[in-house]
Amino acid sequence: MYYIISIMKTTLKIQNLKCEGCTTTIAKKLSALHGIHYVKVNLGTSEVTFDYDSELNLLDAKETLKIIGYPESGTENPWSTKARSYMSCAMGKMG
């Protein structure tokens, strides 16, 4: 018996991406999520690209990005979210 697994790919334009520390944090956090694979963060274009298994995984990734301070472009980006991005950035620089 064979199973066909449908893997989808997306590229999200995100806000608050400032440096390599940010890219490290984003890659680590998204790669740790179930159903998210092959995460690549492009500092120059403020984009994150990854494969995902289902729409639920995509929603989880978007919510995780928002929680750590990097919401999708075109969505709300209050000061509190920007502050979280600075904390995430610092964590990425440390490890």
CNS distance restraints for C-alpha pairs under 8 A (distance, minus, plus):
assign (resid   6 and name CA) (resid  53 and name CA) 6.69 0.50 0.50
assign (resid   7 and name CA) (resid  51 and name CA) 6.40 0.50 0.50
assign (resid   7 and name CA) (resid  52 and name CA) 5.87 0.50 0.50
assign (resid   7 and name CA) (resid  53 and name CA) 5.10 0.50 0.50
assign (resid   7 and name CA) (resid  54 and name CA) 7.69 0.50 0.50
assign (resid   8 and name CA) (resid  51 and name CA) 5.43 0.50 0.50
assign (resid   8 and name CA) (resid  52 and name CA) 5.33 0.50 0.50
assign (resid   8 and name CA) (resid  53 and name CA) 6.28 0.50 0.50
assign (resid   8 and name CA) (resid  54 and name CA) 7.53 0.50 0.50
assign (resid   9 and name CA) (resid  49 and name CA) 7.27 0.50 0.50
assign (resid   9 and name CA) (resid  50 and name CA) 5.71 0.50 0.50
assign (resid   9 and name CA) (resid  51 and name CA) 4.21 0.50 0.50
assign (resid   9 and name CA) (resid  52 and name CA) 6.17 0.50 0.50
assign (resid  10 and name CA) (resid  49 and name CA) 5.62 0.50 0.50
assign (resid  10 and name CA) (resid  50 and name CA) 5.77 0.50 0.50
assign (resid  10 and name CA) (resid  51 and name CA) 6.43 0.50 0.50
assign (resid  10 and name CA) (resid  52 and name CA) 7.89 0.50 0.50
assign (resid  11 and name CA) (resid  47 and name CA) 6.42 0.50 0.50
assign (resid  11 and name CA) (resid  48 and name CA) 5.57 0.50 0.50
assign (resid  11 and name CA) (resid  49 and name CA) 4.21 0.50 0.50
assign (resid  11 and name CA) (resid  50 and name CA) 6.69 0.50 0.50
assign (resid  12 and name CA) (resid  47 and name CA) 5.43 0.50 0.50
assign (resid  12 and name CA) (resid  48 and name CA) 5.36 0.50 0.50
assign (resid  12 and name CA) (resid  49 and name CA) 6.40 0.50 0.50
assign (resid  12 and name CA) (resid  72 and name CA) 6.50 0.50 0.50
assign (resid  12 and name CA) (resid  73 and name CA) 7.88 0.50 0.50
assign (resid  13 and name CA) (resid  45 and name CA) 7.69 0.50 0.50
assign (resid  13 and name CA) (resid  46 and name CA) 5.77 0.50 0.50
assign (resid  13 and name CA) (resid  47 and name CA) 4.41 0.50 0.50
assign (resid  13 and name CA) (resid  48 and name CA) 6.62 0.50 0.50
assign (resid  13 and name CA) (resid  72 and name CA) 5.81 0.50 0.50
assign (resid  13 and name CA) (resid  73 and name CA) 5.49 0.50 0.50
assign (resid  14 and name CA) (resid  46 and name CA) 5.65 0.50 0.50
assign (resid  14 and name CA) (resid  47 and name CA) 5.81 0.50 0.50
assign (resid  14 and name CA) (resid  48 and name CA) 7.29 0.50 0.50
assign (resid  14 and name CA) (resid  70 and name CA) 5.83 0.50 0.50
assign (resid  14 and name CA) (resid  71 and name CA) 5.60 0.50 0.50
assign (resid  14 and name CA) (resid  72 and name CA) 4.27 0.50 0.50
assign (resid  14 and name CA) (resid  73 and name CA) 4.85 0.50 0.50
assign (resid  15 and name CA) (resid  46 and name CA) 6.95 0.50 0.50
assign (resid  15 and name CA) (resid  70 and name CA) 5.25 0.50 0.50
assign (resid  15 and name CA) (resid  71 and name CA) 5.65 0.50 0.50
assign (resid  15 and name CA) (resid  72 and name CA) 6.12 0.50 0.50
assign (resid  15 and name CA) (resid  73 and name CA) 5.53 0.50 0.50
assign (resid  15 and name CA) (resid  77 and name CA) 7.71 0.50 0.50
assign (resid  16 and name CA) (resid  69 and name CA) 7.13 0.50 0.50
assign (resid  16 and name CA) (resid  70 and name CA) 5.65 0.50 0.50
assign (resid  16 and name CA) (resid  71 and name CA) 7.85 0.50 0.50
assign (resid  16 and name CA) (resid  82 and name CA) 6.47 0.50 0.50
assign (resid  16 and name CA) (resid  85 and name CA) 6.45 0.50 0.50
assign (resid  17 and name CA) (resid  22 and name CA) 6.08 0.50 0.50
assign (resid  17 and name CA) (resid  23 and name CA) 7.41 0.50 0.50
assign (resid  17 and name CA) (resid  43 and name CA) 6.74 0.50 0.50
assign (resid  17 and name CA) (resid  46 and name CA) 5.92 0.50 0.50
assign (resid  17 and name CA) (resid  70 and name CA) 6.82 0.50 0.50
assign (resid  17 and name CA) (resid  85 and name CA) 7.77 0.50 0.50
assign (resid  18 and name CA) (resid  22 and name CA) 6.38 0.50 0.50
assign (resid  18 and name CA) (resid  43 and name CA) 7.25 0.50 0.50
assign (resid  18 and name CA) (resid  89 and name CA) 7.90 0.50 0.50
assign (resid  19 and name CA) (resid  23 and name CA) 6.65 0.50 0.50
assign (resid  19 and name CA) (resid  43 and name CA) 6.73 0.50 0.50
assign (resid  19 and name CA) (resid  89 and name CA) 7.40 0.50 0.50
assign (resid  20 and name CA) (resid  24 and name CA) 6.15 0.50 0.50
assign (resid  20 and name CA) (resid  43 and name CA) 7.25 0.50 0.50
assign (resid  20 and name CA) (resid  89 and name CA) 7.98 0.50 0.50
assign (resid  20 and name CA) (resid  92 and name CA) 7.63 0.50 0.50
assign (resid  20 and name CA) (resid  93 and name CA) 7.42 0.50 0.50
assign (resid  21 and name CA) (resid  25 and name CA) 6.35 0.50 0.50
assign (resid  21 and name CA) (resid  88 and name CA) 7.73 0.50 0.50
assign (resid  21 and name CA) (resid  89 and name CA) 4.77 0.50 0.50
assign (resid  21 and name CA) (resid  90 and name CA) 6.44 0.50 0.50
assign (resid  21 and name CA) (resid  91 and name CA) 7.15 0.50 0.50
assign (resid  21 and name CA) (resid  92 and name CA) 4.11 0.50 0.50
assign (resid  21 and name CA) (resid  93 and name CA) 4.38 0.50 0.50
assign (resid  21 and name CA) (resid  94 and name CA) 7.93 0.50 0.50
assign (resid  22 and name CA) (resid  26 and name CA) 6.19 0.50 0.50
assign (resid  22 and name CA) (resid  85 and name CA) 7.51 0.50 0.50
assign (resid  22 and name CA) (resid  88 and name CA) 6.38 0.50 0.50
assign (resid  22 and name CA) (resid  89 and name CA) 4.32 0.50 0.50
assign (resid  22 and name CA) (resid  90 and name CA) 7.75 0.50 0.50
assign (resid  22 and name CA) (resid  92 and name CA) 5.86 0.50 0.50
assign (resid  22 and name CA) (resid  93 and name CA) 7.75 0.50 0.50
assign (resid  23 and name CA) (resid  27 and name CA) 6.07 0.50 0.50
assign (resid  23 and name CA) (resid  41 and name CA) 5.74 0.50 0.50
assign (resid  23 and name CA) (resid  42 and name CA) 7.59 0.50 0.50
assign (resid  23 and name CA) (resid  43 and name CA) 6.90 0.50 0.50
assign (resid  23 and name CA) (resid  89 and name CA) 7.94 0.50 0.50
assign (resid  23 and name CA) (resid  92 and name CA) 7.43 0.50 0.50
assign (resid  24 and name CA) (resid  28 and name CA) 6.16 0.50 0.50
assign (resid  24 and name CA) (resid  92 and name CA) 5.17 0.50 0.50
assign (resid  24 and name CA) (resid  93 and name CA) 7.62 0.50 0.50
assign (resid  25 and name CA) (resid  29 and name CA) 6.06 0.50 0.50
assign (resid  25 and name CA) (resid  88 and name CA) 6.17 0.50 0.50
assign (resid  25 and name CA) (resid  89 and name CA) 6.71 0.50 0.50
assign (resid  25 and name CA) (resid  91 and name CA) 6.90 0.50 0.50
assign (resid  25 and name CA) (resid  92 and name CA) 4.67 0.50 0.50
assign (resid  26 and name CA) (resid  30 and name CA) 6.01 0.50 0.50
assign (resid  26 and name CA) (resid  41 and name CA) 7.46 0.50 0.50
assign (resid  26 and name CA) (resid  65 and name CA) 7.23 0.50 0.50
assign (resid  27 and name CA) (resid  31 and name CA) 5.84 0.50 0.50
assign (resid  27 and name CA) (resid  39 and name CA) 5.85 0.50 0.50
assign (resid  27 and name CA) (resid  40 and name CA) 6.72 0.50 0.50
assign (resid  27 and name CA) (resid  41 and name CA) 6.76 0.50 0.50
assign (resid  28 and name CA) (resid  32 and name CA) 6.23 0.50 0.50
assign (resid  29 and name CA) (resid  33 and name CA) 6.95 0.50 0.50
assign (resid  29 and name CA) (resid  64 and name CA) 7.58 0.50 0.50
assign (resid  30 and name CA) (resid  36 and name CA) 6.64 0.50 0.50
assign (resid  30 and name CA) (resid  39 and name CA) 6.98 0.50 0.50
assign (resid  30 and name CA) (resid  61 and name CA) 6.28 0.50 0.50
assign (resid  30 and name CA) (resid  64 and name CA) 7.37 0.50 0.50
assign (resid  30 and name CA) (resid  65 and name CA) 7.89 0.50 0.50
assign (resid  31 and name CA) (resid  36 and name CA) 6.03 0.50 0.50
assign (resid  31 and name CA) (resid  37 and name CA) 6.18 0.50 0.50
assign (resid  31 and name CA) (resid  38 and name CA) 7.41 0.50 0.50
assign (resid  31 and name CA) (resid  39 and name CA) 6.31 0.50 0.50
assign (resid  32 and name CA) (resid  36 and name CA) 7.67 0.50 0.50
assign (resid  33 and name CA) (resid  57 and name CA) 7.94 0.50 0.50
assign (resid  33 and name CA) (resid  60 and name CA) 7.97 0.50 0.50
assign (resid  33 and name CA) (resid  61 and name CA) 7.41 0.50 0.50
assign (resid  34 and name CA) (resid  57 and name CA) 7.14 0.50 0.50
assign (resid  35 and name CA) (resid  52 and name CA) 5.41 0.50 0.50
assign (resid  35 and name CA) (resid  53 and name CA) 5.08 0.50 0.50
assign (resid  35 and name CA) (resid  54 and name CA) 7.23 0.50 0.50
assign (resid  35 and name CA) (resid  57 and name CA) 5.69 0.50 0.50
assign (resid  36 and name CA) (resid  50 and name CA) 6.76 0.50 0.50
assign (resid  36 and name CA) (resid  51 and name CA) 5.82 0.50 0.50
assign (resid  36 and name CA) (resid  52 and name CA) 4.62 0.50 0.50
assign (resid  36 and name CA) (resid  53 and name CA) 6.80 0.50 0.50
assign (resid  36 and name CA) (resid  57 and name CA) 6.67 0.50 0.50
assign (resid  36 and name CA) (resid  58 and name CA) 7.84 0.50 0.50
assign (resid  36 and name CA) (resid  61 and name CA) 7.67 0.50 0.50
assign (resid  37 and name CA) (resid  50 and name CA) 5.91 0.50 0.50
assign (resid  37 and name CA) (resid  51 and name CA) 5.01 0.50 0.50
assign (resid  37 and name CA) (resid  52 and name CA) 6.15 0.50 0.50
assign (resid  38 and name CA) (resid  49 and name CA) 7.85 0.50 0.50
assign (resid  38 and name CA) (resid  50 and name CA) 5.32 0.50 0.50
assign (resid  38 and name CA) (resid  51 and name CA) 6.02 0.50 0.50
assign (resid  39 and name CA) (resid  48 and name CA) 7.03 0.50 0.50
assign (resid  39 and name CA) (resid  49 and name CA) 5.77 0.50 0.50
assign (resid  39 and name CA) (resid  50 and name CA) 4.45 0.50 0.50
assign (resid  39 and name CA) (resid  51 and name CA) 7.20 0.50 0.50
assign (resid  40 and name CA) (resid  48 and name CA) 5.69 0.50 0.50
assign (resid  40 and name CA) (resid  49 and name CA) 5.21 0.50 0.50
assign (resid  40 and name CA) (resid  50 and name CA) 6.35 0.50 0.50
assign (resid  41 and name CA) (resid  46 and name CA) 7.52 0.50 0.50
assign (resid  41 and name CA) (resid  47 and name CA) 5.93 0.50 0.50
assign (resid  41 and name CA) (resid  48 and name CA) 4.36 0.50 0.50
assign (resid  41 and name CA) (resid  49 and name CA) 6.39 0.50 0.50
assign (resid  42 and name CA) (resid  46 and name CA) 5.72 0.50 0.50
assign (resid  42 and name CA) (resid  47 and name CA) 5.22 0.50 0.50
assign (resid  42 and name CA) (resid  48 and name CA) 6.15 0.50 0.50
assign (resid  43 and name CA) (resid  47 and name CA) 6.96 0.50 0.50
assign (resid  52 and name CA) (resid  57 and name CA) 6.14 0.50 0.50
assign (resid  52 and name CA) (resid  58 and name CA) 6.33 0.50 0.50
assign (resid  53 and name CA) (resid  57 and name CA) 6.41 0.50 0.50
assign (resid  54 and name CA) (resid  58 and name CA) 6.56 0.50 0.50
assign (resid  55 and name CA) (resid  59 and name CA) 6.26 0.50 0.50
assign (resid  56 and name CA) (resid  60 and name CA) 6.16 0.50 0.50
assign (resid  57 and name CA) (resid  61 and name CA) 6.20 0.50 0.50
assign (resid  58 and name CA) (resid  62 and name CA) 6.29 0.50 0.50
assign (resid  59 and name CA) (resid  63 and name CA) 6.15 0.50 0.50
assign (resid  60 and name CA) (resid  64 and name CA) 6.08 0.50 0.50
assign (resid  61 and name CA) (resid  65 and name CA) 6.17 0.50 0.50
assign (resid  62 and name CA) (resid  66 and name CA) 6.30 0.50 0.50
assign (resid  62 and name CA) (resid  71 and name CA) 7.14 0.50 0.50
assign (resid  62 and name CA) (resid  72 and name CA) 7.07 0.50 0.50
assign (resid  63 and name CA) (resid  67 and name CA) 6.13 0.50 0.50
assign (resid  63 and name CA) (resid  71 and name CA) 7.88 0.50 0.50
assign (resid  64 and name CA) (resid  68 and name CA) 6.23 0.50 0.50
assign (resid  65 and name CA) (resid  69 and name CA) 6.24 0.50 0.50
assign (resid  65 and name CA) (resid  70 and name CA) 4.92 0.50 0.50
assign (resid  65 and name CA) (resid  71 and name CA) 5.53 0.50 0.50
assign (resid  65 and name CA) (resid  72 and name CA) 7.60 0.50 0.50
assign (resid  66 and name CA) (resid  70 and name CA) 5.11 0.50 0.50
assign (resid  66 and name CA) (resid  71 and name CA) 4.18 0.50 0.50
assign (resid  66 and name CA) (resid  72 and name CA) 7.32 0.50 0.50
assign (resid  66 and name CA) (resid  81 and name CA) 7.28 0.50 0.50
assign (resid  67 and name CA) (resid  71 and name CA) 7.81 0.50 0.50
assign (resid  67 and name CA) (resid  81 and name CA) 7.47 0.50 0.50
assign (resid  67 and name CA) (resid  84 and name CA) 7.64 0.50 0.50
assign (resid  68 and name CA) (resid  81 and name CA) 7.63 0.50 0.50
assign (resid  68 and name CA) (resid  84 and name CA) 5.79 0.50 0.50
assign (resid  68 and name CA) (resid  85 and name CA) 6.00 0.50 0.50
assign (resid  68 and name CA) (resid  88 and name CA) 6.17 0.50 0.50
assign (resid  69 and name CA) (resid  81 and name CA) 4.75 0.50 0.50
assign (resid  69 and name CA) (resid  82 and name CA) 5.76 0.50 0.50
assign (resid  69 and name CA) (resid  83 and name CA) 7.13 0.50 0.50
assign (resid  69 and name CA) (resid  84 and name CA) 4.68 0.50 0.50
assign (resid  69 and name CA) (resid  85 and name CA) 3.97 0.50 0.50
assign (resid  69 and name CA) (resid  86 and name CA) 7.70 0.50 0.50
assign (resid  69 and name CA) (resid  88 and name CA) 7.14 0.50 0.50
assign (resid  70 and name CA) (resid  81 and name CA) 7.41 0.50 0.50
assign (resid  70 and name CA) (resid  82 and name CA) 7.72 0.50 0.50
assign (resid  70 and name CA) (resid  85 and name CA) 6.21 0.50 0.50
assign (resid  71 and name CA) (resid  75 and name CA) 6.65 0.50 0.50
assign (resid  71 and name CA) (resid  76 and name CA) 7.50 0.50 0.50
assign (resid  71 and name CA) (resid  77 and name CA) 6.78 0.50 0.50
assign (resid  71 and name CA) (resid  81 and name CA) 7.92 0.50 0.50
assign (resid  77 and name CA) (resid  81 and name CA) 5.91 0.50 0.50
assign (resid  77 and name CA) (resid  82 and name CA) 6.81 0.50 0.50
assign (resid  78 and name CA) (resid  82 and name CA) 6.54 0.50 0.50
assign (resid  79 and name CA) (resid  83 and name CA) 6.13 0.50 0.50
assign (resid  80 and name CA) (resid  84 and name CA) 6.36 0.50 0.50
assign (resid  81 and name CA) (resid  85 and name CA) 6.43 0.50 0.50
assign (resid  82 and name CA) (resid  86 and name CA) 6.66 0.50 0.50
assign (resid  83 and name CA) (resid  87 and name CA) 6.62 0.50 0.50
assign (resid  84 and name CA) (resid  88 and name CA) 6.15 0.50 0.50
assign (resid  85 and name CA) (resid  89 and name CA) 5.92 0.50 0.50
assign (resid  86 and name CA) (resid  90 and name CA) 6.23 0.50 0.50
assign (resid  87 and name CA) (resid  91 and name CA) 6.28 0.50 0.50
assign (resid  88 and name CA) (resid  92 and name CA) 6.18 0.50 0.50
assign (resid  89 and name CA) (resid  93 and name CA) 6.37 0.50 0.50
assign (resid  90 and name CA) (resid  94 and name CA) 6.42 0.50 0.50
assign (resid  91 and name CA) (resid  95 and name CA) 6.47 0.50 0.50
